[in-house]
Amino acid sequence: MTNLERFSSALDRKPVDRLLTWDFVDNEALLYDPERRLNIGLSYPARAVPYLGIWLDEGGLAGQYNIAPEPATAAMDRLDLARMWGTSSVLEARGTLEWHLNITVESGGKAAGLTENGRLLRS
């Protein structure tokens, strides 16, 4: 049984979606869970990774609820659409792309923002 077969019935039950930003110029994503008073921040170089995908699962995948922010090099999951909209990226043969990702998890009140190196800003 493939992964697609295993999860296809779960995906049909409830919404699972992936959103992508357009012309993302910031280099941070900050999530806050008010129930747990938990900040989760990501920061990365927007010039190297200019888009942010957000995968949302509201119970559609095996009854799990989650959100997954994903820095991305293109604005779409389909290359044909990314090319059509002029947002595809190209990595030449034997080419490399280096970038960093800072992940910050901290409890407390809602942060006002996030610095480039991943530190939470408090108001």
Sequence and secondary structure as in RCSB ss.txt:
>XXXX:A:sequence
MTNLERFSSALDRKPVDRLLTWDFVDNEALLYDPERRLNIGLSYPARAVPYLGIWLDEGGLAGQYNIAPEPATAA
MDRLDLARMWGTSSVLEARGTLEWHLNITVESGGKAAGLTENGRLLRS
>XXXX:A:secstr
  HHHHHHHHHHHS EEEEE SS    EEEEEETTTTEEEEEE  TTTS EEEEEEEEEEETTEEEEEEEEESSS
 S HHHHHHTT      TT       EEEEEESS  SEE TTS EE  
